[in-house]
Amino acid sequence: MRLSPIFLFRKVETGKDELLNPITSLEKFGESVGRFSNWSAEEIALDTRGVTKTTRKILTRLSKVDCDAADVVELEGDRYEKTELTKNYGRWRLMIVTKYRK
C-alpha cells in the first residue's frame, strides 16, 4: 500500500468585509500519511448523494481529534473539503471529501 503525505487545514477568520461577512483563510495545522480508497459497487448503489469524480474517500492514520478539527485536507497535490468522518478503524480513519473550491 503506497501512502502519500496528507496535510490538514482549518478555516480561520481573518476579518470582516464591508457587509460584515467573515473573511477566512486556511491555516495548516497538521500532517500525516494517507491514501485514496476506492468506492465499492454497493456503496455507489446505496449512496444517495451520488458519487462523482469530485467525491473521494481518504484512508489516513491521523487521530480522530485531528480529523474532526480539519476543514480542508490536501493529498497528492489537490485540496478537498471534508464532508464527514465515516469510520474509525482503530489506528485508521476513513473520511469522505469533495473537491475544494475557493
N, C-alpha and C positions, 0 to 999 in steps of 0.2 A: 504494500500500500504506500503510495507516494504522498507525502504530506507537504503542504506549502505553507509559507508564513501567512498568518492572518492577523490583521490589525483592527483594533476596536476604537470607535469614535463615539463621543456623546455630543449632543447639541447643547451649546452654551449660549445664553442670551447675552449679547454684547451691547445692546442699547435698544432704543425705540425710534421709529421713523416719525414723520410729521403727523401721521394719523394714529400714533401711539400703538402701532403694531410692533411686536417684538422682532428684533433683528438677531438672527442666530448665526453662529459659526460652529464648525466641527473641531473638537479638541480630542487629540489622540491620547488614550489613557491605558492601553494595554496591547499585548501581542502574545501570540502563541503559534500553534500549527493547526492546520485543518485541511479538509478536502471536500470537494463536491460529492454528493451522494446521488444516486440515480432514483428516479421515480419508478415504482413498480406499476404493472398494469392495473392491479387492484386499487392502488392509491389514485391513479388517474381516473378510474371509473367512479370512485367514491367521493372524490374531492369536488365540492360544489363551487369553489371559487374559480375553477378552470385552470389547469396547469398550462402555462405558456412558456415561451423562451425566457421571459423575464422573471419567472418564479423558479427558485432553485432551493435545494436542500444542502446545508453545510453541516458536516460532522466535525467536531472540534474537541480538543482536550481542555478548553477553557473552563474555569469554575462557573457554577450556576450563578453566583453573585455577579461575576463579570458579564456573563451573557445577558442577564436581566438588565444591567446598567447600560449596555450598548444600544445605541440608536442606529448606528451605521457600522458595517463591517467591510473590510477590504480583503479580497482574496484573489490571487492571480491577476493583480493589476486593475480589477474592476471593483467598484463600490456597490454595496447592496444595503437596502434598508431592512432592518429586522422586522418581520411580521409577527413571528411568535417563536417561543422556545417550546418545542413539542415534547421531547423526551429527554430523560436524564438516565443514561445507561452507565451508572457507576462513575467511571472516570471519563466518559464521553458524553457530549451534549449534541442534540440534533436541532438545528434552527431552520425555520422556513424564512427565506428572504426574497425580496423583489429588487429589481434593478433600481439603483438610486438615481433620482432626478433632482437636480438642484432647485 
